[in-house]
Amino acid sequence: MKQINFKILMSLMLLALCFGACKDKEYAIPTTSDKLQNDLIKRSLGPNIVGGTIEFAYAAAILPEKGKLTSMTVEASIAGATGTYLDHRFYNTNNSGTDVGTAVGDPSVTTGKTTQVTYTGDFSAATLRYFYKIPEEARGKTVSFTFTAKSSNG
């Protein structure tokens, strides 16, 4: 009998805890900034092995009336191996589920540790993919990245 009362009591306490923990929060639509905004996602998973690739998605946007994107640059603390590049296309998915790329400029140019895409069209928002090929020089070391976007208004 004590066991049954204990189980009922514990069930009621758990139920009260669950109902007490659930609170509705008011959602507010974020206000847009008139400045250049950016965000970054690391898309690759798993260990970073020499010869492997680390993939990032770097997004930048500015209100169209405030300016246009002019370039995106990635600087690595250790220069990537051959095959490191910043894709010059952003992608959307069509009705059949296929990624379709739209070019924003010429293919990226890599000089030492820096990879850059210069925009040639009128784009106010885009997400570009960066592929870093891990070089032998990075073995046992930490690699960091600096992502930068520039707009026509400075």
N, CA, C and O atoms as a GROMACS GRO file, in nm:
protein
  616
    1MET      N    1   0.082  -0.119   0.000
    1MET     CA    2   0.000   0.000   0.000
    1MET      C    3   0.087   0.127   0.000
    1MET      O    4   0.057   0.224  -0.069
    2LYS      N    5   0.196   0.123   0.079
    2LYS     CA    6   0.286   0.238   0.083
    2LYS      C    7   0.348   0.262  -0.054
    2LYS      O    8   0.370   0.377  -0.094
    3GLN      N    9   0.379   0.153  -0.126
    3GLN     CA   10   0.440   0.165  -0.257
    3GLN      C   11   0.345   0.231  -0.357
    3GLN      O   12   0.386   0.314  -0.437
    4ILE      N   13   0.220   0.195  -0.351
    4ILE     CA   14   0.120   0.252  -0.442
    4ILE      C   15   0.103   0.400  -0.413
    4ILE      O   16   0.099   0.481  -0.506
    5ASN      N   17   0.093   0.438  -0.284
    5ASN     CA   18   0.078   0.579  -0.247
    5ASN      C   19   0.202   0.659  -0.291
    5ASN      O   20   0.189   0.772  -0.339
    6PHE      N   21   0.318   0.601  -0.274
    6PHE     CA   22   0.442   0.667  -0.316
    6PHE      C   23   0.443   0.690  -0.467
    6PHE      O   24   0.481   0.798  -0.513
    7LYS      N   25   0.402   0.589  -0.544
    7LYS     CA   26   0.399   0.603  -0.690
    7LYS      C   27   0.298   0.708  -0.733
    7LYS      O   28   0.325   0.786  -0.824
    8ILE      N   29   0.184   0.712  -0.670
    8ILE     CA   30   0.082   0.811  -0.703
    8ILE      C   31   0.133   0.951  -0.668
    8ILE      O   32   0.119   1.045  -0.747
    9LEU      N   33   0.193   0.963  -0.549
    9LEU     CA   34   0.247   1.091  -0.507
    9LEU      C   35   0.355   1.141  -0.602
    9LEU      O   36   0.357   1.258  -0.640
   10MET      N   37   0.445   1.053  -0.640
   10MET     CA   38   0.553   1.090  -0.733
   10MET      C   39   0.495   1.127  -0.870
   10MET      O   40   0.542   1.223  -0.932
   11SER      N   41   0.396   1.055  -0.917
   11SER     CA   42   0.333   1.086  -1.046
   11SER      C   43   0.268   1.223  -1.043
   11SER      O   44   0.279   1.299  -1.139
   12LEU      N   45   0.200   1.254  -0.933
   12LEU     CA   46   0.135   1.385  -0.920
   12LEU      C   47   0.239   1.497  -0.914
   12LEU      O   48   0.219   1.604  -0.972
   13MET      N   49   0.348   1.474  -0.843
   13MET     CA   50   0.454   1.574  -0.834
   13MET      C   51   0.518   1.597  -0.971
   13MET      O   52   0.546   1.711  -1.008
   14LEU      N   53   0.542   1.489  -1.046
   14LEU     CA   54   0.600   1.500  -1.179
   14LEU      C   55   0.505   1.576  -1.273
   14LEU      O   56   0.548   1.659  -1.353
   15LEU      N   57   0.377   1.546  -1.262
   15LEU     CA   58   0.277   1.613  -1.344
   15LEU      C   59   0.272   1.762  -1.310
   15LEU      O   60   0.265   1.846  -1.400
   16ALA      N   61   0.275   1.795  -1.182
   16ALA     CA   62   0.273   1.936  -1.140
   16ALA      C   63   0.399   2.008  -1.188
   16ALA      O   64   0.393   2.124  -1.229
   17LEU      N   65   0.512   1.940  -1.182
   17LEU     CA   66   0.638   1.998  -1.229
   17LEU      C   67   0.632   2.026  -1.379
   17LEU      O   68   0.676   2.132  -1.424
   18CYS      N   69   0.578   1.933  -1.455
   18CYS     CA   70   0.568   1.951  -1.600
   18CYS      C   71   0.479   2.069  -1.636
   18CYS      O   72   0.513   2.150  -1.723
   19PHE      N   73   0.364   2.080  -1.570
   19PHE     CA   74   0.274   2.190  -1.600
   19PHE      C   75   0.331   2.323  -1.554
   19PHE      O   76   0.311   2.426  -1.619
   20GLY      N   77   0.402   2.322  -1.445
   20GLY     CA   78   0.462   2.445  -1.393
   20GLY      C   79   0.578   2.493  -1.478
   20GLY      O   80   0.605   2.613  -1.483
   21ALA      N   81   0.647   2.402  -1.544
   21ALA     CA   82   0.764   2.437  -1.624
   21ALA      C   83   0.727   2.494  -1.760
   21ALA      O   84   0.807   2.564  -1.821
   22CYS      N   85   0.610   2.465  -1.808
   22CYS     CA   86   0.568   2.511  -1.941
   22CYS      C   87   0.507   2.651  -1.931
   22CYS      O   88   0.401   2.670  -1.871
   23LYS      N   89   0.575   2.746  -1.989
   23LYS     CA   90   0.525   2.883  -1.989
   23LYS      C   91   0.526   2.936  -2.131
   23LYS      O   92   0.622   2.914  -2.206
   24ASP      N   93   0.422   3.005  -2.166
   24ASP     CA   94   0.418   3.066  -2.298
   24ASP      C   95   0.497   3.195  -2.296
   24ASP      O   96   0.482   3.279  -2.206
   25LYS      N   97   0.582   3.209  -2.396
   25LYS     CA   98   0.658   3.332  -2.410
   25LYS      C   99   0.604   3.406  -2.531
   25LYS      O  100   0.572   3.347  -2.634
   26GLU      N  101   0.593   3.535  -2.517
   26GLU     CA  102   0.548   3.617  -2.628
   26GLU      C  103   0.658   3.621  -2.734
   26GLU      O  104   0.775   3.644  -2.702
   27TYR      N  105   0.621   3.600  -2.856
   27TYR     CA  106   0.717   3.608  -2.966
   27TYR      C  107   0.703   3.742  -3.033
   27TYR      O  108   0.593   3.787  -3.066
   28ALA      N  109   0.815   3.806  -3.053
   28ALA     CA  110   0.816   3.934  -3.123
   28ALA      C  111   0.898   3.920  -3.251
   28ALA      O  112   1.006   3.861  -3.249
   29ILE      N  113   0.847   3.972  -3.358
   29ILE     CA  114   0.920   3.968  -3.484
   29ILE      C  115   1.043   4.056  -3.470
   29ILE      O  116   1.033   4.172  -3.430
   30PRO      N  117   1.161   4.001  -3.504
   30PRO     CA  118   1.283   4.082  -3.489
   30PRO      C  119   1.279   4.204  -3.580
   30PRO      O  120   1.227   4.199  -3.691
   31THR      N  121   1.336   4.312  -3.530
   31THR     CA  122   1.343   4.432  -3.612
   31THR      C  123   1.468   4.425  -3.699
   31THR      O  124   1.574   4.379  -3.655
   32THR      N  125   1.455   4.470  -3.821
   32THR     CA  126   1.569   4.467  -3.912
   32THR      C  127   1.664   4.581  -3.881
   32THR      O  128   1.623   4.690  -3.842
   33SER      N  129   1.790   4.552  -3.900
   33SER     CA  130   1.892   4.654  -3.879
   33SER      C  131   1.925   4.719  -4.012
   33SER      O  132   1.916   4.655  -4.117
   34ASP      N  133   1.962   4.845  -4.009
   34ASP     CA  134   1.999   4.910  -4.134
   34ASP      C  135   2.148   4.895  -4.163
   34ASP      O  136   2.200   4.954  -4.257
   35LYS      N  137   2.217   4.815  -4.080
   35LYS     CA  138   2.358   4.788  -4.100
   35LYS      C  139   2.378   4.650  -4.162
   35LYS      O  140   2.286   4.568  -4.162
   36LEU      N  141   2.495   4.626  -4.213
   36LEU     CA  142   2.531   4.496  -4.268
   36LEU      C  143   2.526   4.394  -4.156
   36LEU      O  144   2.583   4.416  -4.049
   37GLN      N  145   2.459   4.281  -4.180
   37GLN     CA  146   2.450   4.174  -4.083
   37GLN      C  147   2.508   4.048  -4.144
   37GLN      O  148   2.501   4.028  -4.265
   38ASN      N  149   2.564   3.962  -4.058
   38ASN     CA  150   2.618   3.836  -4.108
   38ASN      C  151   2.605   3.726  -4.006
   38ASN      O  152   2.583   3.752  -3.887
   39ASP      N  153   2.619   3.601  -4.053
   39ASP     CA  154   2.610   3.484  -3.966
   39ASP      C  155   2.688   3.371  -4.030
   39ASP      O  156   2.713   3.372  -4.151
   40LEU      N  157   2.726   3.274  -3.949
   40LEU     CA  158   2.812   3.166  -3.996
   40LEU      C  159   2.765   3.034  -3.938
   40LEU      O  160   2.727   3.027  -3.821
   41ILE      N  161   2.768   2.929  -4.019
   41ILE     CA  162   2.736   2.793  -3.975
   41ILE      C  163   2.845   2.701  -4.024
   41ILE      O  164   2.884   2.706  -4.140
   42LYS      N  165   2.895   2.617  -3.934
   42LYS     CA  166   2.989   2.512  -3.976
   42LYS      C  167   2.903   2.395  -4.019
   42LYS      O  168   2.826   2.340  -3.940
   43ARG      N  169   2.916   2.356  -4.147
   43ARG     CA  170   2.830   2.252  -4.202
   43ARG      C  171   2.890   2.112  -4.191
   43ARG      O  172   2.816   2.013  -4.188
   44SER      N  173   3.021   2.101  -4.184
   44SER     CA  174   3.083   1.969  -4.178
   44SER      C  175   3.084   1.916  -4.035
   44SER      O  176   3.090   1.993  -3.938
   45LEU      N  177   3.078   1.785  -4.023
   45LEU     CA  178   3.079   1.719  -3.893
   45LEU      C  179   3.196   1.622  -3.887
   45LEU      O  180   3.256   1.589  -3.989
   46GLY      N  181   3.226   1.578  -3.768
   46GLY     CA  182   3.330   1.477  -3.754
   46GLY      C  183   3.466   1.537  -3.731
   46GLY      O  184   3.481   1.658  -3.718
   47PRO      N  185   3.567   1.450  -3.726
   47PRO     CA  186   3.703   1.498  -3.697
   47PRO      C  187   3.762   1.575  -3.816
   47PRO      O  188   3.727   1.551  -3.931
   48ASN      N  189   3.850   1.666  -3.783
   48ASN     CA  190   3.920   1.743  -3.887
   48ASN      C  191   4.053   1.673  -3.913
   48ASN      O  192   4.146   1.684  -3.832
   49ILE      N  193   4.063   1.604  -4.024
   49ILE     CA  194   4.178   1.522  -4.057
   49ILE      C  195   4.252   1.584  -4.174
   49ILE      O  196   4.190   1.634  -4.268
   50VAL      N  197   4.386   1.581  -4.169
   50VAL     CA  198   4.467   1.634  -4.279
   50VAL      C  199   4.420   1.571  -4.410
   50VAL      O  200   4.405   1.449  -4.420
   51GLY      N  201   4.398   1.655  -4.509
   51GLY     CA  202   4.348   1.609  -4.638
   51GLY      C  203   4.196   1.616  -4.648
   51GLY      O  204   4.141   1.610  -4.758
   52GLY      N  205   4.129   1.629  -4.534
   52GLY     CA  206   3.983   1.642  -4.533
   52GLY      C  207   3.941   1.785  -4.559
   52GLY      O  208   4.024   1.874  -4.575
   53THR      N  209   3.811   1.806  -4.563
   53THR     CA  210   3.756   1.938  -4.592
   53THR      C  211   3.663   1.982  -4.479
   53THR      O  212   3.582   1.904  -4.430
   54ILE      N  213   3.677   2.108  -4.440
   54ILE     CA  214   3.584   2.170  -4.346
   54ILE      C  215   3.496   2.263  -4.427
   54ILE      O  216   3.546   2.345  -4.504
   55GLU      N  217   3.364   2.251  -4.411
   55GLU     CA  218   3.271   2.333  -4.489
   55GLU      C  219   3.196   2.429  -4.397
   55GLU      O  220   3.147   2.391  -4.291
   56PHE      N  221   3.188   2.554  -4.441
   56PHE     CA  222   3.114   2.658  -4.371
   56PHE      C  223   3.012   2.719  -4.466
   56PHE      O  224   3.030   2.716  -4.588
   57ALA      N  225   2.905   2.775  -4.410
   57ALA     CA  226   2.810   2.856  -4.486
   57ALA      C  227   2.811   2.994  -4.422
   57ALA      O  228   2.778   3.009  -4.304
   58TYR      N  229   2.850   3.095  -4.499
   58TYR     CA  230   2.862   3.232  -4.449
   58TYR      C  231   2.757   3.318  -4.516
   58TYR      O  232   2.753   3.330  -4.639
   59ALA      N  233   2.671   3.379  -4.435
   59ALA     CA  234   2.562   3.461  -4.487
   59ALA      C  235   2.583   3.606  -4.451
   59ALA      O  236   2.629   3.638  -4.341
   60ALA      N  237   2.550   3.694  -4.544
   60ALA     CA  238   2.556   3.837  -4.519
   60ALA      C  239   2.437   3.903  -4.587
   60ALA      O  240   2.391   3.859  -4.692
   61ALA      N  241   2.388   4.011  -4.526
   61ALA     CA  242   2.273   4.082  -4.583
   61ALA      C  243   2.271   4.226  -4.536
   61ALA      O  244   2.319   4.260  -4.428
   62ILE      N  245   2.215   4.308  -4.621
   62ILE     CA  246   2.193   4.450  -4.589
   62ILE      C  247   2.063   4.490  -4.657
   62ILE      O  248   2.029   4.437  -4.762
   63LEU      N  249   1.991   4.583  -4.598
   63LEU     CA  250   1.867   4.630  -4.661
   63LEU      C  251   1.900   4.688  -4.798
   63LEU      O  252   1.995   4.765  -4.811
   64PRO      N  253   1.823   4.653  -4.901
   64PRO     CA  254   1.853   4.699  -5.037
   64PRO      C  255   1.866   4.851  -5.050
   64PRO      O  256   1.948   4.900  -5.129
   65GLU      N  257   1.787   4.924  -4.976
   65GLU     CA  258   1.795   5.071  -4.987
   65GLU      C  259   1.918   5.129  -4.915
   65GLU      O  260   1.950   5.246  -4.932
   66LYS      N  261   1.987   5.046  -4.836
   66LYS     CA  262   2.106   5.090  -4.764
   66LYS      C  263   2.236   5.056  -4.836
   66LYS      O  264   2.342   5.109  -4.801
   67GLY      N  265   2.230   4.968  -4.936
   67GLY     CA  266   2.351   4.932  -5.009
   67GLY      C  267   2.344   4.793  -5.070
   67GLY      O  268   2.241   4.726  -5.064
   68LYS      N  269   2.453   4.752  -5.128
   68LYS     CA  270   2.466   4.620  -5.191
   68LYS      C  271   2.592   4.553  -5.138
   68LYS      O  272   2.685   4.620  -5.095
   69LEU      N  273   2.594   4.420  -5.143
   69LEU     CA  274   2.715   4.348  -5.104
   69LEU      C  275   2.820   4.365  -5.214
   69LEU      O  276   2.787   4.361  -5.332
   70THR      N  277   2.945   4.386  -5.174
   70THR     CA  278   3.052   4.403  -5.273
   70THR      C  279   3.155   4.290  -5.269
   70THR      O  280   3.216   4.258  -5.371
   71SER      N  281   3.176   4.229  -5.151
   71SER     CA  282   3.272   4.118  -5.143
   71SER      C  283   3.254   4.039  -5.015
   71SER      O  284   3.198   4.088  -4.917
   72MET      N  285   3.302   3.915  -5.019
   72MET     CA  286   3.312   3.829  -4.902
   72MET      C  287   3.454   3.776  -4.898
   72MET      O  288   3.509   3.736  -5.001
   73THR      N  289   3.514   3.775  -4.779
   73THR     CA  290   3.652   3.732  -4.763
   73THR      C  291   3.662   3.637  -4.644
   73THR      O  292   3.596   3.657  -4.542
   74VAL      N  293   3.745   3.535  -4.659
   74VAL     CA  294   3.775   3.444  -4.549
   74VAL      C  295   3.926   3.439  -4.533
   74VAL      O  296   3.999   3.418  -4.629
   75GLU      N  297   3.972   3.460  -4.410
   75GLU     CA  298   4.115   3.449  -4.382
   75GLU      C  299   4.135   3.337  -4.279
   75GLU      O  300   4.077   3.340  -4.171
   76ALA      N  301   4.216   3.240  -4.315
   76ALA     CA  302   4.248   3.128  -4.226
   76ALA      C  303   4.381   3.156  -4.157
   76ALA      O  304   4.468   3.220  -4.215
   77SER      N  305   4.398   3.108  -4.035
   77SER     CA  306   4.524   3.129  -3.964
   77SER      C  307   4.636   3.045  -4.025
   77SER      O  308   4.753   3.079  -4.010
   78ILE      N  309   4.600   2.936  -4.094
   78ILE     CA  310   4.695   2.853  -4.168
   78ILE      C  311   4.640   2.839  -4.309
   78ILE      O  312   4.524   2.800  -4.327
   79ALA      N  313   4.721   2.871  -4.410
   79ALA     CA  314   4.674   2.864  -4.549
   79ALA      C  315   4.623   2.724  -4.580
   79ALA      O  316   4.684   2.624  -4.543
   80GLY      N  317   4.510   2.717  -4.649
   80GLY     CA  318   4.452   2.588  -4.687
   80GLY      C  319   4.530   2.523  -4.800
   80GLY      O  320   4.603   2.589  -4.873
   81ALA      N  321   4.511   2.392  -4.812
   81ALA     CA  322   4.575   2.317  -4.920
   81ALA      C  323   4.502   2.344  -5.051
   81ALA      O  324   4.397   2.408  -5.053
   82THR      N  325   4.558   2.294  -5.160
   82THR     CA  326   4.494   2.307  -5.291
   82THR      C  327   4.354   2.248  -5.281
   82THR      O  328   4.336   2.137  -5.231
   83GLY      N  329   4.257   2.320  -5.329
   83GLY     CA  330   4.118   2.277  -5.319
   83GLY      C  331   4.040   2.361  -5.220
   83GLY      O  332   3.920   2.340  -5.202
   84THR      N  333   4.106   2.457  -5.153
   84THR     CA  334   4.037   2.551  -5.065
   84THR      C  335   3.974   2.660  -5.152
   84THR      O  336   4.042   2.719  -5.236
   85TYR      N  337   3.845   2.686  -5.132
   85TYR     CA  338   3.780   2.791  -5.211
   85TYR      C  339   3.652   2.839  -5.143
   85TYR      O  340   3.594   2.770  -5.059
   86LEU      N  341   3.610   2.958  -5.181
   86LEU     CA  342   3.484   3.018  -5.142
   86LEU      C  343   3.396   3.014  -5.266
   86LEU      O  344   3.426   3.077  -5.367
   87ASP      N  345   3.287   2.939  -5.258
   87ASP     CA  346   3.200   2.924  -5.375
   87ASP      C  347   3.143   3.061  -5.413
   87ASP      O  348   3.102   3.137  -5.325
   88HIS      N  349   3.140   3.091  -5.540
   88HIS     CA  350   3.090   3.222  -5.587
   88HIS      C  351   2.942   3.216  -5.622
   88HIS      O  352   2.889   3.304  -5.690
   89ARG      N  353   2.874   3.112  -5.574
   89ARG     CA  354   2.730   3.096  -5.599
   89ARG      C  355   2.657   3.078  -5.466
   89ARG      O  356   2.710   3.020  -5.372
   90PHE      N  357   2.534   3.129  -5.461
   90PHE     CA  358   2.445   3.092  -5.352
   90PHE      C  359   2.345   2.993  -5.409
   90PHE      O  360   2.321   2.992  -5.530
   91TYR      N  361   2.285   2.912  -5.324
   91TYR     CA  362   2.201   2.802  -5.370
   91TYR      C  363   2.060   2.813  -5.313
   91TYR      O  364   2.039   2.856  -5.200
   92ASN      N  365   1.965   2.771  -5.396
   92ASN     CA  366   1.828   2.749  -5.349
   92ASN      C  367   1.784   2.614  -5.406
   92ASN      O  368   1.843   2.563  -5.501
   93THR      N  369   1.682   2.558  -5.347
   93THR     CA  370   1.635   2.426  -5.387
   93THR      C  371   1.511   2.441  -5.476
   93THR      O  372   1.416   2.510  -5.440
   94ASN      N  373   1.514   2.375  -5.593
   94ASN     CA  374   1.398   2.383  -5.683
   94ASN      C  375   1.292   2.282  -5.640
   94ASN      O  376   1.308   2.213  -5.539
   95ASN      N  377   1.184   2.274  -5.716
   95ASN     CA  378   1.070   2.187  -5.681
   95ASN      C  379   1.106   2.039  -5.678
   95ASN      O  380   1.040   1.961  -5.609
   96SER      N  381   1.208   1.998  -5.752
   96SER     CA  382   1.246   1.856  -5.752
   96SER      C  383   1.350   1.824  -5.645
   96SER      O  384   1.396   1.710  -5.637
   97GLY      N  385   1.388   1.924  -5.562
   97GLY     CA  386   1.481   1.900  -5.453
   97GLY      C  387   1.627   1.916  -5.491
   97GLY      O  388   1.715   1.878  -5.414
   98THR      N  389   1.654   1.970  -5.608
   98THR     CA  390   1.791   1.989  -5.654
   98THR      C  391   1.840   2.129  -5.619
   98THR      O  392   1.767   2.227  -5.637
   99ASP      N  393   1.963   2.139  -5.567
   99ASP     CA  394   2.022   2.270  -5.540
   99ASP      C  395   2.060   2.337  -5.671
   99ASP      O  396   2.129   2.278  -5.755
  100VAL      N  397   2.016   2.461  -5.688
  100VAL     CA  398   2.045   2.539  -5.807
  100VAL      C  399   2.128   2.660  -5.765
  100VAL      O  400   2.087   2.737  -5.679
  101GLY      N  401   2.245   2.674  -5.826
  101GLY     CA  402   2.335   2.784  -5.790
  101GLY      C  403   2.313   2.908  -5.875
  101GLY      O  404   2.286   2.899  -5.995
  102THR      N  405   2.326   3.024  -5.812
  102THR     CA  406   2.319   3.152  -5.880
  102THR      C  407   2.450   3.226  -5.852
  102THR      O  408   2.482   3.253  -5.736
  103ALA      N  409   2.524   3.257  -5.955
  103ALA     CA  410   2.655   3.323  -5.938
  103ALA      C  411   2.637   3.468  -5.894
  103ALA      O  412   2.551   3.540  -5.945
  104VAL      N  413   2.719   3.510  -5.797
  104VAL     CA  414   2.718   3.648  -5.749
  104VAL      C  415   2.838   3.725  -5.802
  104VAL      O  416   2.842   3.848  -5.795
  105GLY      N  417   2.934   3.652  -5.855
  105GLY     CA  418   3.056   3.714  -5.905
  105GLY      C  419   3.145   3.611  -5.971
  105GLY      O  420   3.101   3.500  -6.002
  106ASP      N  421   3.269   3.648  -5.993
  106ASP     CA  422   3.366   3.556  -6.052
  106ASP      C  423   3.410   3.455  -5.946
  106ASP      O  424   3.393   3.480  -5.827
  107PRO      N  425   3.467   3.340  -5.989
  107PRO     CA  426   3.517   3.242  -5.892
  107PRO      C  427   3.617   3.306  -5.795
  107PRO      O  428   3.683   3.405  -5.827
  108SER      N  429   3.625   3.247  -5.676
  108SER     CA  430   3.709   3.304  -5.571
  108SER      C  431   3.856   3.305  -5.608
  108SER      O  432   3.903   3.225  -5.689
  109VAL      N  433   3.927   3.397  -5.546
  109VAL     CA  434   4.072   3.410  -5.563
  109VAL      C  435   4.134   3.387  -5.427
  109VAL      O  436   4.096   3.450  -5.328
  110THR      N  437   4.232   3.294  -5.421
  110THR     CA  438   4.300   3.265  -5.296
  110THR      C  439   4.444   3.313  -5.307
  110THR      O  440   4.517   3.277  -5.398
  111THR      N  441   4.482   3.396  -5.211
  111THR     CA  442   4.619   3.447  -5.203
  111THR      C  443   4.669   3.421  -5.062
  111THR      O  444   4.626   3.487  -4.967
  112GLY      N  445   4.758   3.324  -5.048
  112GLY     CA  446   4.809   3.289  -4.916
  112GLY      C  447   4.699   3.235  -4.827
  112GLY      O  448   4.639   3.131  -4.856
  113LYS      N  449   4.671   3.305  -4.719
  113LYS     CA  450   4.570   3.263  -4.621
  113LYS      C  451   4.431   3.318  -4.651
  113LYS      O  452   4.335   3.282  -4.584
  114THR      N  453   4.421   3.406  -4.751
  114THR     CA  454   4.297   3.480  -4.777
  114THR      C  455   4.228   3.432  -4.905
  114THR      O  456   4.292   3.418  -5.009
  115THR      N  457   4.098   3.408  -4.895
  115THR     CA  458   4.016   3.370  -5.010
  115THR      C  459   3.904   3.473  -5.022
  115THR      O  460   3.839   3.506  -4.922
  116GLN      N  461   3.880   3.524  -5.146
  116GLN     CA  462   3.782   3.630  -5.162
  116GLN      C  463   3.698   3.610  -5.287
  116GLN      O  464   3.746   3.563  -5.390
  117VAL      N  465   3.569   3.648  -5.275
  117VAL     CA  466   3.478   3.658  -5.389
  117VAL      C  467   3.434   3.803  -5.398
  117VAL      O  468   3.388   3.861  -5.299
  118THR      N  469   3.449   3.862  -5.516
  118THR     CA  470   3.403   3.999  -5.540
  118THR      C  471   3.271   3.991  -5.617
  118THR      O  472   3.262   3.924  -5.720
  119TYR      N  473   3.171   4.059  -5.565
  119TYR     CA  474   3.038   4.057  -5.627
  119TYR      C  475   3.037   4.141  -5.754
  119TYR      O  476   3.098   4.248  -5.760
  120THR      N  477   2.968   4.091  -5.856
  120THR     CA  478   2.955   4.166  -5.981
  120THR      C  479   2.810   4.206  -6.008
  120THR      O  480   2.784   4.283  -6.100
  121GLY      N  481   2.717   4.155  -5.930
  121GLY     CA  482   2.576   4.188  -5.950
  121GLY      C  483   2.522   4.271  -5.835
  121GLY      O  484   2.596   4.304  -5.742
  122ASP      N  485   2.395   4.304  -5.843
  122ASP     CA  486   2.329   4.380  -5.738
  122ASP      C  487   2.263   4.283  -5.640
  122ASP      O  488   2.146   4.247  -5.657
  123PHE      N  489   2.338   4.242  -5.539
  123PHE     CA  490   2.287   4.149  -5.439
  123PHE      C  491   2.290   4.216  -5.303
  123PHE      O  492   2.391   4.275  -5.264
  124SER      N  493   2.180   4.206  -5.231
  124SER     CA  494   2.176   4.261  -5.096
  124SER      C  495   2.181   4.151  -4.991
  124SER      O  496   2.193   4.180  -4.872
  125ALA      N  497   2.173   4.024  -5.033
  125ALA     CA  498   2.182   3.912  -4.939
  125ALA      C  499   2.228   3.788  -5.014
  125ALA      O  500   2.186   3.762  -5.126
  126ALA      N  501   2.315   3.711  -4.949
  126ALA     CA  502   2.361   3.585  -5.007
  126ALA      C  503   2.432   3.502  -4.901
  126ALA      O  504   2.492   3.556  -4.808
  127THR      N  505   2.424   3.371  -4.918
  127THR     CA  506   2.498   3.278  -4.834
  127THR      C  507   2.593   3.202  -4.925
  127THR      O  508   2.551   3.132  -5.017
  128LEU      N  509   2.723   3.216  -4.898
  128LEU     CA  510   2.824   3.148  -4.978
  128LEU      C  511   2.887   3.036  -4.895
  128LEU      O  512   2.898   3.046  -4.773
  129ARG      N  513   2.927   2.930  -4.963
  129ARG     CA  514   2.989   2.815  -4.898
  129ARG      C  515   3.141   2.824  -4.910
  129ARG      O  516   3.195   2.851  -5.017
  130TYR      N  517   3.208   2.801  -4.797
  130TYR     CA  518   3.355   2.803  -4.792
  130TYR      C  519   3.404   2.662  -4.763
  130TYR      O  520   3.360   2.598  -4.667
  131PHE      N  521   3.496   2.614  -4.846
  131PHE     CA  522   3.553   2.481  -4.831
  131PHE      C  523   3.702   2.494  -4.802
  131PHE      O  524   3.779   2.540  -4.887
  132TYR      N  525   3.742   2.454  -4.683
  132TYR     CA  526   3.882   2.462  -4.640
  132TYR      C  527   3.942   2.323  -4.644
  132TYR      O  528   3.901   2.234  -4.569
  133LYS      N  529   4.039   2.304  -4.732
  133LYS     CA  530   4.110   2.176  -4.744
  133LYS      C  531   4.223   2.178  -4.642
  133LYS      O  532   4.311   2.263  -4.649
  134ILE      N  533   4.221   2.086  -4.546
  134ILE     CA  534   4.316   2.085  -4.435
  134ILE      C  535   4.454   2.044  -4.484
  134ILE      O  536   4.472   1.933  -4.534
  135PRO      N  537   4.554   2.134  -4.469
  135PRO     CA  538   4.690   2.104  -4.516
  135PRO      C  539   4.771   2.027  -4.411
  135PRO      O  540   4.733   2.020  -4.294
  136GLU      N  541   4.881   1.972  -4.454
  136GLU     CA  542   4.972   1.901  -4.364
  136GLU      C  543   5.025   1.996  -4.255
  136GLU      O  544   5.047   1.953  -4.142
  137GLU      N  545   5.044   2.123  -4.289
  137GLU     CA  546   5.096   2.221  -4.193
  137GLU      C  547   5.004   2.238  -4.072
  137GLU      O  548   5.048   2.286  -3.967
  138ALA      N  549   4.878   2.200  -4.085
  138ALA     CA  550   4.781   2.218  -3.976
  138ALA      C  551   4.779   2.099  -3.880
  138ALA      O  552   4.709   2.103  -3.779
  139ARG      N  553   4.854   1.995  -3.910
  139ARG     CA  554   4.853   1.875  -3.824
  139ARG      C  555   4.888   1.913  -3.680
  139ARG      O  556   4.994   1.972  -3.654
  140GLY      N  557   4.799   1.879  -3.587
  140GLY     CA  558   4.821   1.904  -3.446
  140GLY      C  559   4.806   2.048  -3.403
  140GLY      O  560   4.835   2.082  -3.288
  141LYS      N  561   4.762   2.135  -3.492
  141LYS     CA  562   4.749   2.277  -3.461
  141LYS      C  563   4.602   2.319  -3.467
  141LYS      O  564   4.517   2.249  -3.521
  142THR      N  565   4.576   2.434  -3.409
  142THR     CA  566   4.443   2.492  -3.414
  142THR      C  567   4.437   2.589  -3.532
  142THR      O  568   4.526   2.671  -3.552
  143VAL      N  569   4.330   2.577  -3.610
  143VAL     CA  570   4.310   2.667  -3.723
  143VAL      C  571   4.189   2.755  -3.692
  143VAL      O  572   4.085   2.705  -3.649
  144SER      N  573   4.204   2.884  -3.712
  144SER     CA  574   4.091   2.975  -3.692
  144SER      C  575   4.062   3.048  -3.822
  144SER      O  576   4.147   3.058  -3.911
  145PHE      N  577   3.940   3.100  -3.832
  145PHE     CA  578   3.895   3.164  -3.954
  145PHE      C  579   3.831   3.299  -3.921
  145PHE      O  580   3.763   3.313  -3.819
  146THR      N  581   3.855   3.398  -4.007
  146THR     CA  582   3.790   3.528  -3.995
  146THR      C  583   3.709   3.550  -4.122
  146THR      O  584   3.765   3.557  -4.231
  147PHE      N  585   3.577   3.561  -4.107
  147PHE     CA  586   3.487   3.583  -4.220
  147PHE      C  587   3.448   3.731  -4.222
  147PHE      O  588   3.412   3.788  -4.119
  148THR      N  589   3.456   3.792  -4.340
  148THR     CA  590   3.427   3.934  -4.354
  148THR      C  591   3.341   3.958  -4.478
  148THR      O  592   3.365   3.898  -4.583
  149ALA      N  593   3.242   4.044  -4.465
  149ALA     CA  594   3.161   4.087  -4.578
  149ALA      C  595   3.170   4.239  -4.586
  149ALA      O  596   3.176   4.308  -4.484
  150LYS      N  597   3.171   4.290  -4.710
  150LYS     CA  598   3.174   4.435  -4.729
  150LYS      C  599   3.054   4.474  -4.814
  150LYS      O  600   3.009   4.399  -4.900
  151SER      N  601   3.005   4.594  -4.787
  151SER     CA  602   2.892   4.646  -4.865
  151SER      C  603   2.930   4.779  -4.928
  151SER      O  604   3.032   4.840  -4.893
  152SER      N  605   2.847   4.824  -5.022
  152SER     CA  606   2.877   4.946  -5.097
  152SER      C  607   2.870   5.072  -5.012
  152SER      O  608   2.924   5.176  -5.050
  153ASN      N  609   2.805   5.064  -4.896
  153ASN     CA  610   2.796   5.183  -4.811
  153ASN      C  611   2.906   5.186  -4.705
  153ASN      O  612   2.900   5.266  -4.612
  154GLY      N  613   3.006   5.099  -4.719
  154GLY     CA  614   3.119   5.101  -4.627
  154GLY      C  615   3.104   5.001  -4.520
  154GLY      O  616   3.192   4.990  -4.434
   0.00000   0.00000   0.00000
